Amino acid sequence: MSISITPFTKQQLLPQEEKLEVSRHKSELFIGIPKETSFQERRICLTPDAVTSLTYQGHRVMMEAGAGVNASYSDKEYSEAGAEITKDTNKVFSCPMILKVSPPTIAEIQMMNPQTILISAIQLKTKKKDYFDALTKKKITALAFEYIKDEDGSYPAVKSLSEIAGTASILIASELMITNEFGKGLLFGNITGVPPTEVVILGAGAVGEFAAKTAIGLGANVKVFDNSINKLRRLQNNLNQRIFTSTIQPKALLKALRRCDVAVGAMRGVERCPVIVTETMVEQMKNGAVIVDVSIDTGGCFETSEVTSHEMPTFIKSNVLHYCVPNIPSRYSKTASMCISNIITPYLLQIAGDGGIEPAIRFDYGLKNGVYMYHGILTNKAIGEWFDLPNNDINLIVF
């Protein structure tokens, strides 16, 4: 019996580099969730189901007693989900990772340990330079969940909360049409033999789109105004039907406002929201018409808008009822909490699976986009220019 031997090539005989398997070592998270103290903030970052998912995989969650009450979640629910409940606020803020909806106050930052990881909203319009100075002194790594990008380049947190705000704007208007002191008593919708409700929406972004969907679903006639043809086209495609759309032209807008029962402000701007509707235009609206200015978070797009609260949400000006409450999603705190939790939880599991925040932001560009402070170094150029603070490109620090 003959045995054939395959000759080795010259390349095979040369010494080869040893190939080592590179694995990502999982890390255990220790998350602190304090009670929200910001005015009108009722949401919470994690639902009991999300806490169950985390604790089941060996992570620790410590919560301040009563943190979920305003979102209709009891301490018992969180305790049964595996969270540790404490009344000691300092103990919660001493955790290596802090989750908050509203950004922490300066006093709360002082309670944090150096090198803490903070995940919260940033709400840039309400911030001052000393906020970033406090984070720098503690060498905090901070992520803003409204800056985190999805795979398609969108901002999932902003989009989800905009969907809530858009839908809510119409539901709020429908309540006000019945209960406002003008006694209009109008049913929002289209009843046989009765003219349908006329709705004007300023802005064709996510808020405007979901306001339009809700209004159309109730049977209203809807007119949408925006200066972006692309946004108007996308809105019509997403609605899957043709509705009245127009660029913002004073004559056409005034004509629509004179006839409408409800006007929704859903415009956005780079810094301050542009004022689209002047006081003179508001004066020509129907007596008892309703304005819901969702854009009040960034200044409002109606000249007559003034900030109100959930406790005192409305005022009357020029015989028109105005609803100008910032942070509308907080009114629907449980729904909003579920949205935030659904967005944040997968990222938390990803951070743990990747072995910590550093490898996680190295592997995920969208998560890296959410980082605005890295070990006390400001990494967001827009914030640096806004507050005249030195900043560094995070891609030059983490690579």
C-alpha positions as CSV (number, residue, x, y, z in Angstrom):
1,M,0.0,0.0,0.0
2,S,1.5,3.4,-1.0
3,I,1.0,6.5,1.1
4,S,1.0,9.9,-0.8
5,I,2.4,12.8,1.1
6,T,1.4,16.3,0.1
7,P,4.5,18.5,0.0
8,F,4.4,21.7,2.2
9,T,4.7,25.0,0.4
10,K,7.5,27.4,1.3
11,Q,4.9,29.8,2.9
12,Q,3.6,27.0,5.1
13,L,7.1,26.2,6.4
14,L,7.7,29.7,7.5
15,P,7.0,30.6,11.1
16,Q,3.4,31.8,11.5
17,E,2.0,34.5,13.8
18,E,0.0,33.0,16.6
19,K,-3.7,34.1,16.4
20,L,-5.3,34.7,19.7
21,E,-9.1,34.7,20.2
22,V,-10.2,38.1,21.4
23,S,-13.3,38.1,23.5
24,R,-15.3,40.8,25.2
25,H,-15.5,40.3,28.9
26,K,-18.9,41.1,30.4
27,S,-19.1,43.5,33.3
28,E,-21.7,43.7,36.0
29,L,-23.6,47.0,36.3
30,F,-24.5,48.7,39.6
31,I,-27.2,51.2,38.7
32,G,-28.7,53.9,40.9
33,I,-32.1,55.5,40.2
34,P,-32.9,58.5,42.4
35,K,-36.2,60.2,42.7
36,E,-36.8,62.9,40.2
37,T,-36.9,66.4,41.8
38,S,-37.2,68.6,38.7
39,F,-40.4,70.6,38.4
40,Q,-43.2,68.7,36.7
41,E,-41.0,65.6,36.0
42,R,-43.0,62.5,36.7
43,R,-41.2,59.9,34.5
44,I,-38.7,57.2,35.4
45,C,-35.9,55.6,33.3
46,L,-36.6,52.0,34.0
47,T,-39.9,50.1,34.4
48,P,-40.1,47.1,36.8
49,D,-39.9,44.7,33.8
50,A,-36.7,46.4,32.7
51,V,-35.3,46.0,36.2
52,T,-36.2,42.3,36.1
53,S,-34.2,41.9,32.9
54,L,-31.2,43.5,34.4
55,T,-31.2,41.8,37.8
56,Y,-31.9,38.4,36.1
57,Q,-28.5,38.8,34.3
58,G,-26.7,39.6,37.6
59,H,-26.8,43.4,37.6
60,R,-27.7,45.5,40.6
61,V,-30.3,48.2,40.7
62,M,-30.6,50.5,43.7
63,M,-33.6,52.9,43.8
64,E,-34.7,55.7,46.0
65,A,-38.0,55.0,47.7
66,G,-40.9,56.5,45.8
67,A,-38.9,57.0,42.6
68,G,-41.6,55.4,40.4
69,V,-44.7,56.6,42.2
70,N,-45.5,59.4,39.8
71,A,-45.3,56.9,36.9
72,S,-47.7,54.6,38.7
73,Y,-45.0,52.1,39.8
74,S,-44.8,51.1,43.4
75,D,-41.7,50.3,45.5
76,K,-43.1,46.8,46.0
77,E,-43.1,46.2,42.2
78,Y,-39.5,47.3,41.9
79,S,-38.5,45.2,45.0
80,E,-40.2,42.1,43.5
81,A,-38.3,42.8,40.3
82,G,-35.0,42.6,42.2
83,A,-34.2,46.2,42.9
84,E,-32.8,47.4,46.3
85,I,-35.0,50.1,47.7
86,T,-33.5,52.8,50.0
87,K,-34.5,56.1,51.5
88,D,-30.9,57.3,51.6
89,T,-30.5,59.6,48.6
90,N,-26.7,59.8,49.1
91,K,-26.5,56.1,48.9
92,V,-28.3,56.0,45.5
93,F,-26.0,58.8,44.1
94,S,-22.9,56.9,45.2
95,C,-23.6,54.1,42.7
96,P,-21.1,53.7,39.8
97,M,-23.9,54.4,37.2
98,I,-26.8,56.9,37.6
99,L,-29.9,56.9,35.5
100,K,-32.2,60.0,35.6
101,V,-34.8,61.5,33.2
102,S,-34.0,65.1,34.0
103,P,-30.3,66.1,34.3
104,P,-29.0,66.2,37.9
105,T,-28.8,69.5,39.8
106,I,-25.4,70.8,41.0
107,A,-26.2,69.5,44.5
108,E,-26.9,66.1,43.1
109,I,-23.7,66.1,41.1
110,Q,-21.9,66.8,44.4
111,M,-23.3,63.6,45.8
112,M,-21.8,61.5,43.0
113,N,-18.5,59.7,43.3
114,P,-15.7,60.6,40.9
115,Q,-15.7,58.7,37.6
116,T,-19.5,58.0,37.8
117,I,-21.3,57.2,34.6
118,L,-24.4,59.4,34.2
119,I,-27.2,58.7,31.7
120,S,-30.0,61.3,31.5
121,A,-31.5,63.9,29.4
122,I,-29.4,67.1,29.0
123,Q,-32.1,69.7,28.3
124,L,-29.5,72.1,27.0
125,K,-31.8,75.2,27.0
126,T,-32.0,75.0,30.8
127,K,-28.3,74.4,31.5
128,K,-25.6,76.9,32.6
129,K,-21.8,76.7,32.4
130,D,-21.5,75.7,36.1
131,Y,-23.3,72.4,35.3
132,F,-20.5,71.3,33.0
133,D,-17.9,72.6,35.4
134,A,-19.3,70.4,38.2
135,L,-19.2,67.3,35.9
136,T,-15.6,68.1,35.0
137,K,-14.5,68.3,38.6
138,K,-16.0,64.9,39.3
139,K,-14.6,63.5,36.0
140,I,-18.0,62.2,35.1
141,T,-18.7,60.3,31.9
142,A,-22.2,61.6,30.8
143,L,-24.5,60.5,28.1
144,A,-27.6,62.4,26.9
145,F,-30.2,59.9,25.8
146,E,-31.7,62.5,23.3
147,Y,-28.3,62.5,21.5
148,I,-28.1,58.7,21.1
149,K,-28.5,57.6,17.5
150,D,-30.2,54.5,16.1
151,E,-28.8,52.4,13.3
152,D,-30.7,54.5,10.7
153,G,-29.2,57.8,12.1
154,S,-32.4,58.8,13.9
155,Y,-32.7,59.8,17.5
156,P,-35.0,57.1,19.1
157,A,-35.6,58.9,22.4
158,V,-36.6,62.2,20.7
159,K,-38.7,60.4,18.2
160,S,-40.7,58.3,20.8
161,L,-41.3,61.3,23.0
162,S,-42.3,63.4,20.0
163,E,-44.9,60.7,19.1
164,I,-46.4,61.0,22.5
165,A,-46.4,64.9,22.4
166,G,-48.0,64.9,18.9
167,T,-50.8,62.4,19.9
168,A,-51.3,64.1,23.2
169,S,-51.7,67.6,21.7
170,I,-54.9,66.4,19.9
171,L,-56.3,64.5,22.9
172,I,-55.7,67.6,25.1
173,A,-57.4,69.8,22.5
174,S,-60.4,67.5,22.3
175,E,-60.8,67.8,26.1
176,L,-60.4,71.6,26.1
177,M,-63.1,72.0,23.3
178,I,-65.6,70.4,25.7
179,T,-64.6,71.8,29.0
180,N,-63.3,75.3,28.3
181,E,-65.2,78.2,29.8
182,F,-66.4,79.5,26.5
183,G,-68.9,76.6,26.6
184,K,-68.2,75.5,23.0
185,G,-69.1,71.9,23.8
186,L,-67.7,70.6,20.5
187,L,-67.0,66.9,19.9
188,F,-63.6,66.5,18.2
189,G,-64.4,64.5,15.1
190,N,-66.7,64.0,12.2
191,I,-70.3,63.2,13.0
192,T,-72.8,62.6,10.2
193,G,-74.5,65.9,9.3
194,V,-72.1,68.0,11.4
195,P,-69.1,69.9,10.0
196,P,-65.8,68.2,11.0
197,T,-63.4,69.9,13.3
198,E,-60.9,72.0,11.5
199,V,-57.2,71.6,12.7
200,V,-54.2,73.5,11.7
201,I,-50.7,72.0,12.5
202,L,-47.6,74.1,12.2
203,G,-44.6,71.8,11.6
204,A,-44.3,68.5,9.7
205,G,-41.8,66.7,11.9
206,A,-42.6,63.7,14.2
207,V,-44.8,65.8,16.5
208,G,-46.8,67.2,13.6
209,E,-47.1,63.8,11.9
210,F,-48.5,62.1,15.0
211,A,-50.8,65.1,15.7
212,A,-52.1,64.8,12.1
213,K,-52.5,61.0,12.4
214,T,-54.6,61.4,15.6
215,A,-56.7,64.2,14.3
216,I,-57.4,62.4,11.0
217,G,-58.3,59.2,13.0
218,L,-60.9,61.2,14.9
219,G,-62.3,62.5,11.6
220,A,-61.0,66.1,11.6
221,N,-60.0,68.1,8.5
222,V,-56.3,68.7,8.9
223,K,-54.0,71.4,7.3
224,V,-50.3,71.1,7.8
225,F,-47.8,74.0,7.3
226,D,-44.0,73.7,7.1
227,N,-41.3,75.4,5.1
228,S,-39.6,72.1,4.3
229,I,-41.1,70.4,1.2
230,N,-39.3,67.2,2.1
231,K,-40.9,67.1,5.5
232,L,-44.4,67.7,4.0
233,R,-43.8,65.0,1.4
234,R,-42.6,62.5,4.0
235,L,-45.6,63.3,6.2
236,Q,-48.0,62.6,3.4
237,N,-46.3,59.4,2.5
238,N,-46.3,58.3,6.2
239,L,-50.0,59.2,6.5
240,N,-50.6,57.2,3.3
241,Q,-53.2,59.8,2.2
242,R,-53.3,63.2,0.6
243,I,-54.1,66.1,3.0
244,F,-53.8,69.9,2.7
245,T,-50.1,70.8,3.0
246,S,-48.5,74.2,2.4
247,T,-45.4,76.2,2.9
248,I,-45.8,78.9,5.5
249,Q,-47.3,81.8,3.6
250,P,-48.9,84.5,5.7
251,K,-52.1,84.8,3.6
252,A,-52.8,81.1,3.4
253,L,-51.9,80.5,7.0
254,L,-54.2,83.4,8.2
255,K,-57.1,82.0,6.2
256,A,-56.6,78.6,7.7
257,L,-56.3,80.0,11.3
258,R,-59.5,82.1,10.9
259,R,-61.5,78.9,10.1
260,C,-59.8,76.4,12.5
261,D,-61.1,75.1,15.8
262,V,-57.7,73.9,16.9
263,A,-54.1,75.1,16.1
264,V,-51.1,73.0,17.1
265,G,-47.6,74.4,17.3
266,A,-45.0,71.8,16.4
267,M,-42.2,73.8,15.0
268,R,-38.5,73.4,15.9
269,G,-35.5,75.7,15.5
270,V,-31.8,75.5,15.9
271,E,-31.9,77.7,19.1
272,R,-35.2,79.3,19.6
273,C,-38.4,78.1,17.9
274,P,-39.4,80.7,15.2
275,V,-42.5,82.7,15.9
276,I,-44.9,81.8,13.1
277,V,-48.2,83.2,14.3
278,T,-48.3,86.8,15.4
279,E,-50.6,88.3,18.0
280,T,-52.6,90.0,15.2
281,M,-53.3,86.6,13.6
282,V,-54.4,85.1,16.9
283,E,-56.8,88.0,17.3
284,Q,-58.5,87.0,14.1
285,M,-59.1,83.4,15.1
286,K,-62.5,82.1,16.2
287,N,-63.7,82.9,19.7
288,G,-63.2,79.8,21.8
289,A,-60.6,78.3,19.4
290,V,-57.9,76.2,21.1
291,I,-54.1,76.6,20.7
292,V,-51.8,73.8,21.9
293,D,-48.2,75.1,21.6
294,V,-46.0,72.0,21.9
295,S,-43.1,74.2,20.8
296,I,-43.2,76.1,24.1
297,D,-40.3,73.9,25.2
298,T,-38.1,76.1,22.9
299,G,-40.0,79.4,23.1
300,G,-43.3,78.7,21.3
301,C,-44.3,79.4,17.7
302,F,-47.3,81.6,18.7
303,E,-46.5,85.1,19.8
304,T,-49.2,85.0,22.4
305,S,-47.8,81.8,24.1
306,E,-46.6,81.9,27.7
307,V,-45.3,79.0,29.7
308,T,-47.9,77.3,31.9
309,S,-47.8,74.2,34.2
310,H,-49.6,70.9,34.5
311,E,-51.4,72.3,37.5
312,M,-52.5,75.5,35.7
313,P,-52.3,74.5,32.1
314,T,-54.3,77.1,30.2
315,F,-55.0,80.8,29.9
316,I,-57.1,83.0,27.6
317,K,-55.8,85.6,25.3
318,S,-57.7,87.4,22.5
319,N,-60.7,85.1,23.3
320,V,-58.5,82.0,22.3
321,L,-57.7,79.3,24.9
322,H,-54.0,78.6,25.1
323,Y,-52.4,75.4,26.4
324,C,-48.6,76.0,26.7
325,V,-47.2,73.3,29.1
326,P,-43.6,72.3,28.5
327,N,-42.7,68.6,28.7
328,I,-46.1,67.3,27.6
329,P,-44.9,63.6,27.7
330,S,-44.6,63.9,31.5
331,R,-48.4,64.3,31.6
332,Y,-48.5,60.7,30.4
333,S,-45.8,59.6,32.7
334,K,-46.3,55.8,32.6
335,T,-46.4,55.7,28.8
336,A,-43.4,57.9,28.5
337,S,-41.5,55.9,31.1
338,M,-42.1,52.7,29.1
339,C,-40.8,54.4,26.0
340,I,-37.6,55.6,27.7
341,S,-37.1,52.3,29.4
342,N,-37.5,50.4,26.1
343,I,-34.8,52.6,24.6
344,I,-32.3,52.6,27.5
345,T,-32.5,49.0,28.6
346,P,-30.9,47.4,25.4
347,Y,-28.0,49.9,25.7
348,L,-27.4,49.0,29.3
349,L,-27.3,45.3,28.4
350,Q,-24.9,46.2,25.5
351,I,-22.6,48.2,27.8
352,A,-22.5,45.2,30.2
353,G,-22.0,42.7,27.3
354,D,-19.2,44.8,25.8
355,G,-17.3,45.0,29.1
356,G,-18.0,48.6,30.2
357,I,-18.7,52.0,28.8
358,E,-15.4,52.4,27.0
359,P,-15.6,49.3,24.7
360,A,-19.3,49.9,24.2
361,I,-18.9,53.4,22.8
362,R,-15.9,52.1,20.8
363,F,-18.0,49.5,19.1
364,D,-21.3,51.5,18.7
365,Y,-21.2,54.9,16.9
366,G,-24.8,55.7,17.9
367,L,-24.0,55.3,21.6
368,K,-20.8,57.2,21.2
369,N,-22.8,60.1,19.8
370,G,-24.7,60.3,23.1
371,V,-21.5,61.0,25.1
372,Y,-21.0,64.7,25.8
373,M,-18.6,64.3,28.7
374,Y,-15.9,61.7,28.9
375,H,-14.1,61.4,32.2
376,G,-14.6,65.1,32.8
377,I,-13.6,66.1,29.3
378,L,-16.3,67.9,27.2
379,T,-16.6,66.0,23.9
380,N,-19.6,67.8,22.3
381,K,-18.6,70.6,20.0
382,A,-22.0,72.3,19.9
383,I,-22.1,72.5,23.7
384,G,-18.5,73.8,23.8
385,E,-19.4,76.6,21.3
386,W,-22.7,77.4,23.1
387,F,-21.0,77.9,26.5
388,D,-17.5,78.9,25.2
389,L,-15.9,75.8,26.8
390,P,-12.9,73.9,25.6
391,N,-13.9,70.6,24.0
392,N,-12.2,67.6,22.4
393,D,-13.3,65.2,19.6
394,I,-14.3,61.9,21.3
395,N,-13.0,60.0,18.2
396,L,-9.5,61.2,19.1
397,I,-9.9,60.0,22.7
398,V,-11.7,56.7,22.2
399,F,-10.7,54.7,19.1
